[in-house]
Structure formats: structure tokens, C-alpha cells
Amino acid sequence: MSIFYILIGISHFFISEWYMQIIPPIFPFKLELVYISGFFEILFGFLLIFKRVRFIISWLIILLLIAVYPSNIYLAISNGQALNISPFIAWLRLPLQFVFIFVAYWHSKD
């Protein structure tokens, strides 16, 4: 899970335009939001390595996943048009986010 979040976080800095497309139009400062979420994904991914802080970091990841959920909702409501993907994949991202939340919760039990 640590490597996953570090890699996803790094991708926020290299393909930020891709992430910006799924931020709902109501949110300003899209590039900044992408960079902030990427920074925290890298930070949290790195900190997951340390058992001493894993509980709190797992819960911070859960909060981060909830915070970015509006982007998944926006993608689903647009039927994938925000990223030019199929409606099936766009809607699949909604329950998939709960899988990531469960995995983060499971890691909090270490």
C-alpha cells in the first residue's frame, strides 16, 4: 500500500492535467488541489512504512480518500466524459473507492 500511494502521489505532479479534469467545476484552484493531494499521498505512503505511526496515517488516508470522493462522483455523473472513459469504468470508481478505504482501515489494525 505504501508503494501504491507514493507512485500515485508522484503521478499527480507529472500528469496533473489528467487529475484536474475530474475535479468538479465548482472547486477553484484545481492545479493546487492536485498538487496538495499528490503531496499528501506521497507523504502518507512513505509514513505507512513506520509501524509506530501506521494507525494514524491509515486514518489520514481514509480522510484523504473521502476528501477526493467528489471527483469520483463528478466523473460518474459525467458518465466518464470528464476523462473520455466508458461510463462503466466511471461508475466503477465509486465503489472501488470504498475498497481503498477498507484496505486503509485494515492497515490501521497492524
N, CA, C and O atoms as a GROMACS GRO file, in nm:
protein
  440
    1MET      N    1   0.083  -0.118   0.000
    1MET     CA    2   0.000   0.000   0.000
    1MET      C    3   0.088   0.125   0.000
    1MET      O    4   0.053   0.226  -0.061
    2SER      N    5   0.199   0.116   0.068
    2SER     CA    6   0.290   0.230   0.075
    2SER      C    7   0.339   0.268  -0.065
    2SER      O    8   0.335   0.385  -0.102
    3ILE      N    9   0.385   0.172  -0.140
    3ILE     CA   10   0.436   0.197  -0.275
    3ILE      C   11   0.324   0.251  -0.365
    3ILE      O   12   0.347   0.341  -0.445
    4PHE      N   13   0.204   0.196  -0.352
    4PHE     CA   14   0.090   0.241  -0.431
    4PHE      C   15   0.066   0.390  -0.412
    4PHE      O   16   0.055   0.464  -0.509
    5TYR      N   17   0.059   0.435  -0.287
    5TYR     CA   18   0.030   0.576  -0.262
    5TYR      C   19   0.146   0.666  -0.303
    5TYR      O   20   0.124   0.778  -0.351
    6ILE      N   21   0.267   0.620  -0.285
    6ILE     CA   22   0.382   0.701  -0.328
    6ILE      C   23   0.379   0.718  -0.480
    6ILE      O   24   0.398   0.829  -0.530
    7LEU      N   25   0.356   0.611  -0.554
    7LEU     CA   26   0.353   0.619  -0.700
    7LEU      C   27   0.235   0.702  -0.751
    7LEU      O   28   0.250   0.783  -0.842
    8ILE      N   29   0.120   0.682  -0.692
    8ILE     CA   30   0.003   0.762  -0.733
    8ILE      C   31   0.027   0.908  -0.701
    8ILE      O   32  -0.007   0.996  -0.781
    9GLY      N   33   0.085   0.936  -0.585
    9GLY     CA   34   0.115   1.074  -0.547
    9GLY      C   35   0.211   1.139  -0.644
    9GLY      O   36   0.192   1.254  -0.683
   10ILE      N   37   0.315   1.068  -0.683
   10ILE     CA   38   0.412   1.120  -0.780
   10ILE      C   39   0.344   1.151  -0.912
   10ILE      O   40   0.375   1.250  -0.978
   11SER      N   41   0.250   1.065  -0.952
   11SER     CA   42   0.182   1.086  -1.080
   11SER      C   43   0.103   1.217  -1.081
   11SER      O   44   0.081   1.274  -1.188
   12HIS      N   45   0.062   1.266  -0.964
   12HIS     CA   46  -0.011   1.393  -0.958
   12HIS      C   47   0.074   1.510  -1.010
   12HIS      O   48   0.020   1.611  -1.054
   13PHE      N   49   0.206   1.495  -1.003
   13PHE     CA   50   0.294   1.602  -1.047
   13PHE      C   51   0.334   1.590  -1.194
   13PHE      O   52   0.381   1.686  -1.255
   14PHE      N   53   0.315   1.472  -1.252
   14PHE     CA   54   0.354   1.451  -1.390
   14PHE      C   55   0.236   1.450  -1.487
   14PHE      O   56   0.251   1.485  -1.605
   15ILE      N   57   0.120   1.411  -1.438
   15ILE     CA   58   0.001   1.412  -1.523
   15ILE      C   59  -0.111   1.489  -1.453
   15ILE      O   60  -0.226   1.444  -1.447
   16SER      N   61  -0.075   1.604  -1.401
   16SER     CA   62  -0.170   1.683  -1.323
   16SER      C   63  -0.293   1.723  -1.406
   16SER      O   64  -0.403   1.732  -1.351
   17GLU      N   65  -0.276   1.746  -1.536
   17GLU     CA   66  -0.390   1.784  -1.621
   17GLU      C   67  -0.496   1.674  -1.621
   17GLU      O   68  -0.616   1.702  -1.624
   18TRP      N   69  -0.451   1.549  -1.617
   18TRP     CA   70  -0.544   1.436  -1.614
   18TRP      C   71  -0.629   1.441  -1.488
   18TRP      O   72  -0.751   1.425  -1.494
   19TYR      N   73  -0.565   1.464  -1.374
   19TYR     CA   74  -0.638   1.471  -1.247
   19TYR      C   75  -0.729   1.594  -1.242
   19TYR      O   76  -0.838   1.587  -1.186
   20MET      N   77  -0.684   1.704  -1.299
   20MET     CA   78  -0.763   1.827  -1.296
   20MET      C   79  -0.896   1.810  -1.369
   20MET      O   80  -0.994   1.877  -1.334
   21GLN      N   81  -0.902   1.723  -1.467
   21GLN     CA   82  -1.024   1.703  -1.545
   21GLN      C   83  -1.140   1.648  -1.463
   21GLN      O   84  -1.256   1.670  -1.497
   22ILE      N   85  -1.109   1.577  -1.355
   22ILE     CA   86  -1.218   1.515  -1.279
   22ILE      C   87  -1.253   1.594  -1.153
   22ILE      O   88  -1.340   1.552  -1.077
   23ILE      N   89  -1.187   1.706  -1.130
   23ILE     CA   90  -1.225   1.791  -1.017
   23ILE      C   91  -1.352   1.865  -1.057
   23ILE      O   92  -1.355   1.928  -1.163
   24PRO      N   93  -1.455   1.858  -0.976
   24PRO     CA   94  -1.581   1.926  -1.012
   24PRO      C   95  -1.559   2.074  -1.040
   24PRO      O   96  -1.476   2.139  -0.976
   25PRO      N   97  -1.632   2.127  -1.137
   25PRO     CA   98  -1.615   2.267  -1.177
   25PRO      C   99  -1.632   2.368  -1.062
   25PRO      O  100  -1.577   2.477  -1.067
   26ILE      N  101  -1.707   2.332  -0.961
   26ILE     CA  102  -1.732   2.423  -0.850
   26ILE      C  103  -1.606   2.451  -0.767
   26ILE      O  104  -1.600   2.552  -0.697
   27PHE      N  105  -1.506   2.363  -0.775
   27PHE     CA  106  -1.383   2.379  -0.697
   27PHE      C  107  -1.283   2.468  -0.771
   27PHE      O  108  -1.249   2.441  -0.886
   28PRO      N  109  -1.236   2.575  -0.704
   28PRO     CA  110  -1.131   2.657  -0.766
   28PRO      C  111  -0.993   2.596  -0.739
   28PRO      O  112  -0.981   2.498  -0.666
   29PHE      N  113  -0.892   2.653  -0.799
   29PHE     CA  114  -0.753   2.614  -0.774
   29PHE      C  115  -0.729   2.466  -0.801
   29PHE      O  116  -0.670   2.395  -0.718
   30LYS      N  117  -0.773   2.420  -0.914
   30LYS     CA  118  -0.764   2.277  -0.947
   30LYS      C  119  -0.619   2.224  -0.945
   30LYS      O  120  -0.593   2.118  -0.888
   31LEU      N  121  -0.528   2.297  -1.006
   31LEU     CA  122  -0.389   2.251  -1.008
   31LEU      C  123  -0.333   2.241  -0.867
   31LEU      O  124  -0.263   2.145  -0.834
   32GLU      N  125  -0.363   2.338  -0.785
   32GLU     CA  126  -0.316   2.336  -0.646
   32GLU      C  127  -0.374   2.217  -0.570
   32GLU      O  128  -0.305   2.154  -0.490
   33LEU      N  129  -0.501   2.188  -0.594
   33LEU     CA  130  -0.565   2.074  -0.527
   33LEU      C  131  -0.499   1.943  -0.569
   33LEU      O  132  -0.480   1.853  -0.487
   34VAL      N  133  -0.466   1.932  -0.696
   34VAL     CA  134  -0.398   1.812  -0.746
   34VAL      C  135  -0.262   1.798  -0.679
   34VAL      O  136  -0.226   1.689  -0.633
   35TYR      N  137  -0.187   1.906  -0.673
   35TYR     CA  138  -0.055   1.902  -0.610
   35TYR      C  139  -0.064   1.871  -0.460
   35TYR      O  140   0.016   1.794  -0.408
   36ILE      N  141  -0.161   1.932  -0.393
   36ILE     CA  142  -0.177   1.907  -0.249
   36ILE      C  143  -0.211   1.761  -0.222
   36ILE      O  144  -0.153   1.698  -0.134
   37SER      N  145  -0.306   1.707  -0.299
   37SER     CA  146  -0.344   1.567  -0.277
   37SER      C  147  -0.227   1.474  -0.312
   37SER      O  148  -0.204   1.374  -0.244
   38GLY      N  149  -0.153   1.508  -0.417
   38GLY     CA  150  -0.036   1.428  -0.452
   38GLY      C  151   0.070   1.431  -0.344
   38GLY      O  152   0.128   1.328  -0.310
   39PHE      N  153   0.095   1.549  -0.289
   39PHE     CA  154   0.192   1.562  -0.180
   39PHE      C  155   0.153   1.474  -0.062
   39PHE      O  156   0.237   1.402  -0.008
   40PHE      N  157   0.026   1.481  -0.022
   40PHE     CA  158  -0.016   1.402   0.093
   40PHE      C  159  -0.015   1.253   0.063
   40PHE      O  160   0.013   1.173   0.153
   41GLU      N  161  -0.044   1.213  -0.059
   41GLU     CA  162  -0.035   1.070  -0.093
   41GLU      C  163   0.109   1.021  -0.082
   41GLU      O  164   0.134   0.911  -0.032
   42ILE      N  165   0.204   1.101  -0.129
   42ILE     CA  166   0.346   1.063  -0.116
   42ILE      C  167   0.385   1.058   0.032
   42ILE      O  168   0.446   0.961   0.076
   43LEU      N  169   0.350   1.161   0.106
   43LEU     CA  170   0.384   1.167   0.249
   43LEU      C  171   0.323   1.050   0.326
   43LEU      O  172   0.393   0.981   0.400
   44PHE      N  173   0.195   1.028   0.308
   44PHE     CA  174   0.128   0.920   0.380
   44PHE      C  175   0.181   0.784   0.337
   44PHE      O  176   0.197   0.695   0.420
   45GLY      N  177   0.208   0.768   0.209
   45GLY     CA  178   0.264   0.642   0.161
   45GLY      C  179   0.398   0.613   0.226
   45GLY      O  180   0.425   0.501   0.267
   46PHE      N  181   0.481   0.715   0.235
   46PHE     CA  182   0.612   0.699   0.299
   46PHE      C  183   0.595   0.667   0.448
   46PHE      O  184   0.662   0.578   0.500
   47LEU      N  185   0.508   0.739   0.515
   47LEU     CA  186   0.491   0.720   0.660
   47LEU      C  187   0.427   0.586   0.696
   47LEU      O  188   0.442   0.539   0.809
   48LEU      N  189   0.357   0.524   0.601
   48LEU     CA  190   0.298   0.391   0.627
   48LEU      C  191   0.405   0.287   0.657
   48LEU      O  192   0.377   0.184   0.719
   49ILE      N  193   0.527   0.313   0.613
   49ILE     CA  194   0.637   0.220   0.636
   49ILE      C  195   0.663   0.200   0.785
   49ILE      O  196   0.705   0.093   0.829
   50PHE      N  197   0.636   0.305   0.863
   50PHE     CA  198   0.669   0.304   1.006
   50PHE      C  199   0.550   0.257   1.089
   50PHE      O  200   0.447   0.324   1.097
   51LYS      N  201   0.567   0.142   1.150
   51LYS     CA  202   0.459   0.081   1.228
   51LYS      C  203   0.409   0.174   1.339
   51LYS      O  204   0.291   0.172   1.374
   52ARG      N  205   0.498   0.254   1.393
   52ARG     CA  206   0.463   0.341   1.505
   52ARG      C  207   0.354   0.443   1.470
   52ARG      O  208   0.275   0.483   1.555
   53VAL      N  209   0.351   0.486   1.344
   53VAL     CA  210   0.252   0.587   1.303
   53VAL      C  211   0.148   0.531   1.206
   53VAL      O  212   0.063   0.606   1.158
   54ARG      N  213   0.154   0.404   1.178
   54ARG     CA  214   0.067   0.344   1.077
   54ARG      C  215  -0.081   0.361   1.108
   54ARG      O  216  -0.161   0.382   1.017
   55PHE      N  217  -0.119   0.353   1.233
   55PHE     CA  218  -0.260   0.367   1.270
   55PHE      C  219  -0.313   0.505   1.228
   55PHE      O  220  -0.414   0.514   1.159
   56ILE      N  221  -0.245   0.609   1.271
   56ILE     CA  222  -0.292   0.745   1.240
   56ILE      C  223  -0.283   0.774   1.090
   56ILE      O  224  -0.372   0.839   1.035
   57ILE      N  225  -0.177   0.728   1.026
   57ILE     CA  226  -0.162   0.752   0.882
   57ILE      C  227  -0.271   0.681   0.803
   57ILE      O  228  -0.323   0.734   0.706
   58SER      N  229  -0.306   0.560   0.845
   58SER     CA  230  -0.414   0.488   0.778
   58SER      C  231  -0.544   0.567   0.786
   58SER      O  232  -0.619   0.574   0.689
   59TRP      N  233  -0.570   0.626   0.900
   59TRP     CA  234  -0.692   0.707   0.916
   59TRP      C  235  -0.683   0.837   0.837
   59TRP      O  236  -0.784   0.887   0.787
   60LEU      N  237  -0.564   0.892   0.826
   60LEU     CA  238  -0.547   1.012   0.743
   60LEU      C  239  -0.568   0.979   0.594
   60LEU      O  240  -0.621   1.061   0.519
   61ILE      N  241  -0.528   0.860   0.554
   61ILE     CA  242  -0.554   0.816   0.416
   61ILE      C  243  -0.704   0.803   0.394
   61ILE      O  244  -0.755   0.842   0.289
   62ILE      N  245  -0.774   0.748   0.491
   62ILE     CA  246  -0.920   0.736   0.480
   62ILE      C  247  -0.982   0.874   0.463
   62ILE      O  248  -1.070   0.893   0.379
   63LEU      N  249  -0.937   0.970   0.541
   63LEU     CA  250  -0.989   1.107   0.528
   63LEU      C  251  -0.956   1.166   0.391
   63LEU      O  252  -1.039   1.235   0.331
   64LEU      N  253  -0.836   1.140   0.342
   64LEU     CA  254  -0.798   1.188   0.209
   64LEU      C  255  -0.886   1.125   0.101
   64LEU      O  256  -0.930   1.193   0.009
   65LEU      N  257  -0.911   0.996   0.113
   65LEU     CA  258  -0.997   0.928   0.016
   65LEU      C  259  -1.139   0.984   0.017
   65LEU      O  260  -1.203   0.995  -0.088
   66ILE      N  261  -1.187   1.019   0.134
   66ILE     CA  262  -1.319   1.083   0.143
   66ILE      C  263  -1.315   1.222   0.082
   66ILE      O  264  -1.409   1.264   0.014
   67ALA      N  265  -1.206   1.295   0.106
   67ALA     CA  266  -1.193   1.432   0.054
   67ALA      C  267  -1.192   1.436  -0.098
   67ALA      O  268  -1.243   1.531  -0.157
   68VAL      N  269  -1.134   1.336  -0.162
   68VAL     CA  270  -1.126   1.336  -0.309
   68VAL      C  271  -1.245   1.265  -0.374
   68VAL      O  272  -1.254   1.259  -0.496
   69TYR      N  273  -1.335   1.212  -0.293
   69TYR     CA  274  -1.451   1.139  -0.347
   69TYR      C  275  -1.538   1.224  -0.439
   69TYR      O  276  -1.593   1.169  -0.535
   70PRO      N  277  -1.553   1.354  -0.416
   70PRO     CA  278  -1.633   1.434  -0.511
   70PRO      C  279  -1.582   1.426  -0.654
   70PRO      O  280  -1.660   1.438  -0.748
   71SER      N  281  -1.453   1.406  -0.672
   71SER     CA  282  -1.400   1.390  -0.808
   71SER      C  283  -1.452   1.262  -0.872
   71SER      O  284  -1.483   1.260  -0.991
   72ASN      N  285  -1.461   1.156  -0.793
   72ASN     CA  286  -1.516   1.031  -0.846
   72ASN      C  287  -1.664   1.045  -0.877
   72ASN      O  288  -1.713   0.989  -0.976
   73ILE      N  289  -1.735   1.118  -0.794
   73ILE     CA  290  -1.878   1.142  -0.819
   73ILE      C  291  -1.894   1.223  -0.948
   73ILE      O  292  -1.978   1.191  -1.033
   74TYR      N  293  -1.814   1.327  -0.962
   74TYR     CA  294  -1.822   1.410  -1.084
   74TYR      C  295  -1.792   1.327  -1.208
   74TYR      O  296  -1.860   1.341  -1.310
   75LEU      N  297  -1.691   1.242  -1.202
   75LEU     CA  298  -1.657   1.156  -1.315
   75LEU      C  299  -1.775   1.063  -1.348
   75LEU      O  300  -1.807   1.044  -1.465
   76ALA      N  301  -1.838   1.007  -1.246
   76ALA     CA  302  -1.950   0.916  -1.268
   76ALA      C  303  -2.070   0.991  -1.328
   76ALA      O  304  -2.133   0.944  -1.422
   77ILE      N  305  -2.100   1.107  -1.272
   77ILE     CA  306  -2.214   1.185  -1.322
   77ILE      C  307  -2.193   1.227  -1.466
   77ILE      O  308  -2.289   1.238  -1.543
   78SER      N  309  -2.068   1.250  -1.503
   78SER     CA  310  -2.039   1.286  -1.643
   78SER      C  311  -2.034   1.162  -1.732
   78SER      O  312  -2.004   1.171  -1.852
   79ASN      N  313  -2.065   1.045  -1.674
   79ASN     CA  314  -2.060   0.918  -1.747
   79ASN      C  315  -1.926   0.894  -1.814
   79ASN      O  316  -1.917   0.835  -1.921
   80GLY      N  317  -1.821   0.942  -1.748
   80GLY     CA  318  -1.686   0.920  -1.796
   80GLY      C  319  -1.636   1.023  -1.894
   80GLY      O  320  -1.519   1.021  -1.933
   81GLN      N  321  -1.722   1.116  -1.934
   81GLN     CA  322  -1.681   1.215  -2.034
   81GLN      C  323  -1.570   1.306  -1.984
   81GLN      O  324  -1.491   1.356  -2.063
   82ALA      N  325  -1.562   1.327  -1.853
   82ALA     CA  326  -1.457   1.413  -1.799
   82ALA      C  327  -1.318   1.359  -1.831
   82ALA      O  328  -1.222   1.435  -1.843
   83LEU      N  329  -1.307   1.227  -1.845
   83LEU     CA  330  -1.178   1.164  -1.880
   83LEU      C  331  -1.184   1.088  -2.011
   83LEU      O  332  -1.087   1.023  -2.050
   84ASN      N  333  -1.297   1.097  -2.079
   84ASN     CA  334  -1.315   1.024  -2.204
   84ASN      C  335  -1.298   0.873  -2.182
   84ASN      O  336  -1.228   0.805  -2.258
   85ILE      N  337  -1.363   0.823  -2.077
   85ILE     CA  338  -1.362   0.679  -2.048
   85ILE      C  339  -1.506   0.629  -2.051
   85ILE      O  340  -1.600   0.708  -2.058
   86SER      N  341  -1.522   0.500  -2.046
   86SER     CA  342  -1.656   0.442  -2.054
   86SER      C  343  -1.735   0.474  -1.927
   86SER      O  344  -1.677   0.487  -1.819
   87PRO      N  345  -1.866   0.487  -1.939
   87PRO     CA  346  -1.950   0.508  -1.821
   87PRO      C  347  -1.932   0.397  -1.718
   87PRO      O  348  -1.935   0.422  -1.597
   88PHE      N  349  -1.914   0.273  -1.765
   88PHE     CA  350  -1.896   0.160  -1.672
   88PHE      C  351  -1.776   0.183  -1.581
   88PHE      O  352  -1.786   0.166  -1.460
   89ILE      N  353  -1.663   0.222  -1.639
   89ILE     CA  354  -1.542   0.245  -1.559
   89ILE      C  355  -1.562   0.365  -1.467
   89ILE      O  356  -1.519   0.363  -1.352
   90ALA      N  357  -1.626   0.469  -1.518
   90ALA     CA  358  -1.651   0.588  -1.437
   90ALA      C  359  -1.734   0.553  -1.314
   90ALA      O  360  -1.702   0.598  -1.203
   91TRP      N  361  -1.838   0.475  -1.332
   91TRP     CA  362  -1.924   0.438  -1.219
   91TRP      C  363  -1.858   0.333  -1.129
   91TRP      O  364  -1.885   0.328  -1.009
   92LEU      N  365  -1.771   0.251  -1.186
   92LEU     CA  366  -1.700   0.150  -1.108
   92LEU      C  367  -1.606   0.215  -1.006
   92LEU      O  368  -1.579   0.157  -0.900
   93ARG      N  369  -1.557   0.334  -1.037
   93ARG     CA  370  -1.466   0.403  -0.945
   93ARG      C  371  -1.533   0.438  -0.812
   93ARG      O  372  -1.466   0.449  -0.710
   94LEU      N  373  -1.666   0.455  -0.812
   94LEU     CA  374  -1.735   0.491  -0.688
   94LEU      C  375  -1.722   0.381  -0.582
   94LEU      O  376  -1.675   0.409  -0.472
   95PRO      N  377  -1.763   0.256  -0.611
   95PRO     CA  378  -1.746   0.153  -0.508
   95PRO      C  379  -1.599   0.115  -0.486
   95PRO      O  380  -1.563   0.071  -0.377
   96LEU      N  381  -1.516   0.132  -0.589
   96LEU     CA  382  -1.374   0.099  -0.575
   96LEU      C  383  -1.309   0.186  -0.467
   96LEU      O  384  -1.218   0.141  -0.396
   97GLN      N  385  -1.355   0.309  -0.454
   97GLN     CA  386  -1.301   0.398  -0.351
   97GLN      C  387  -1.325   0.338  -0.212
   97GLN      O  388  -1.242   0.354  -0.122
   98PHE      N  389  -1.437   0.271  -0.194
   98PHE     CA  390  -1.467   0.208  -0.065
   98PHE      C  391  -1.374   0.088  -0.039
   98PHE      O  392  -1.343   0.057   0.076
   99VAL      N  393  -1.332   0.023  -0.145
   99VAL     CA  394  -1.233  -0.085  -0.130
   99VAL      C  395  -1.102  -0.026  -0.078
   99VAL      O  396  -1.040  -0.082   0.012
  100PHE      N  397  -1.060   0.088  -0.135
  100PHE     CA  398  -0.938   0.154  -0.088
  100PHE      C  399  -0.952   0.199   0.058
  100PHE      O  400  -0.857   0.190   0.135
  101ILE      N  401  -1.070   0.246   0.094
  101ILE     CA  402  -1.095   0.286   0.233
  101ILE      C  403  -1.085   0.164   0.324
  101ILE      O  404  -1.025   0.172   0.431
  102PHE      N  405  -1.143   0.052   0.282
  102PHE     CA  406  -1.135  -0.070   0.363
  102PHE      C  407  -0.990  -0.115   0.379
  102PHE      O  408  -0.950  -0.155   0.488
  103VAL      N  409  -0.912  -0.111   0.272
  103VAL     CA  410  -0.772  -0.153   0.278
  103VAL      C  411  -0.695  -0.062   0.374
  103VAL      O  412  -0.612  -0.111   0.451
  104ALA      N  413  -0.722   0.067   0.370
  104ALA     CA  414  -0.655   0.160   0.462
  104ALA      C  415  -0.696   0.127   0.606
  104ALA      O  416  -0.612   0.127   0.696
  105TYR      N  417  -0.824   0.099   0.627
  105TYR     CA  418  -0.870   0.062   0.760
  105TYR      C  419  -0.803  -0.066   0.807
  105TYR      O  420  -0.761  -0.077   0.922
  106TRP      N  421  -0.792  -0.163   0.719
  106TRP     CA  422  -0.728  -0.290   0.751
  106TRP      C  423  -0.582  -0.267   0.793
  106TRP      O  424  -0.533  -0.331   0.886
  107HIS      N  425  -0.514  -0.176   0.725
  107HIS     CA  426  -0.375  -0.146   0.760
  107HIS      C  427  -0.365  -0.075   0.896
  107HIS      O  428  -0.260  -0.080   0.960
  108SER      N  429  -0.472  -0.010   0.938
  108SER     CA  430  -0.469   0.056   1.069
  108SER      C  431  -0.468  -0.046   1.182
  108SER      O  432  -0.439  -0.011   1.296
  109LYS      N  433  -0.498  -0.169   1.151
  109LYS     CA  434  -0.505  -0.275   1.253
  109LYS      C  435  -0.368  -0.342   1.277
  109LYS      O  436  -0.356  -0.425   1.367
  110ASP      N  437  -0.266  -0.306   1.197
  110ASP     CA  438  -0.133  -0.366   1.215
  110ASP      C  439  -0.072  -0.328   1.347
  110ASP      O  440   0.039  -0.369   1.379
   0.00000   0.00000   0.00000
